Amino acid sequence: MSAALEMVNLAASAKENVVGNVASIGYGLAAIGPGVGVGIIFGNGTQALARQPEAAGLIRTNQIMGFAFCEALALIGIVMGFVYQ
């Protein structure tokens, strides 16, 4: 009887571990989008600065705003792992 109880406890702990691991994988996949977005933002910003150096202030401001929005998506992705446990 104790062996059956031990198996039930083992299955319950394995289920908790799997949920945590799936949340980590989900966040890893969710971080791909903002990572690509940040690369596009700064790559295009660098091209824009090379083409129009006189607009550096405006371009830099738009880069920072775009970066903040992309990072907000990444933070939402990490929070969702905790919310939906």
C-alpha positions in Angstrom: 0.0 0.0 0.0 2.8 2.4 0.8 4.4 1.7 -2.6 1.2 2.9 -4.3 1.1 6.0 -2.2 4.7 6.7 -3.0 4.0 6.4 -6.8 1.1 8.9 -6.4 3.3 11.4 -4.7 6.0 10.9 -7.3 3.5 11.4 -10.1 2.2 14.6 -8.4 5.7 16.0 -8.1 6.6 15.1 -11.7 3.5 17.0 -12.8 4.6 20.1 -11.0 8.1 19.9 -12.5 6.7 19.5 -16.0 4.5 22.5 -15.7 7.5 24.6 -14.6 9.6 23.3 -17.5 6.9 24.0 -20.0 6.6 27.5 -18.7 10.4 28.0 -19.2 10.2 26.7 -22.7 7.2 28.9 -23.4 9.2 32.0 -22.2 12.1 31.0 -24.3 9.9 30.9 -27.4 8.2 34.1 -26.4 11.6 35.9 -26.1 12.5 35.2 -29.7 10.0 37.8 -31.1 11.2 40.7 -29.0 14.8 39.7 -29.7 14.2 39.8 -33.4 12.3 43.1 -33.0 15.1 44.8 -31.2 17.6 43.7 -33.8 15.4 45.1 -36.6 14.9 48.4 -34.7 18.5 49.1 -34.1 19.6 47.8 -37.5 17.2 50.1 -39.3 18.0 52.9 -36.9 21.7 52.7 -37.8 20.9 52.8 -41.5 18.6 55.8 -40.9 21.4 57.6 -39.0 23.9 56.9 -41.8 21.5 58.3 -44.4 20.2 61.3 -42.4 22.6 62.3 -39.6 20.8 65.6 -39.1 17.7 63.7 -37.8 19.7 61.8 -35.1 17.6 63.1 -32.2 14.3 62.0 -33.7 15.7 58.7 -34.9 17.2 57.9 -31.5 14.0 58.8 -29.7 12.0 56.4 -31.9 14.6 53.7 -31.4 14.3 54.0 -27.6 10.5 53.9 -27.8 10.5 50.8 -30.1 13.0 49.1 -27.8 10.8 49.8 -24.8 7.7 48.3 -26.5 9.6 45.2 -27.6 11.0 44.7 -24.1 7.5 45.1 -22.7 6.4 42.1 -24.8 9.3 40.1 -23.4 8.3 41.0 -19.8 4.7 40.0 -20.5 6.0 36.7 -21.8 7.9 36.0 -18.5 4.9 37.0 -16.4 2.5 34.7 -18.2 4.5 31.7 -17.0 3.7 32.7 -13.4 0.1 33.8 -14.1 -1.0 30.6 -15.7 0.5 28.0 -13.4 
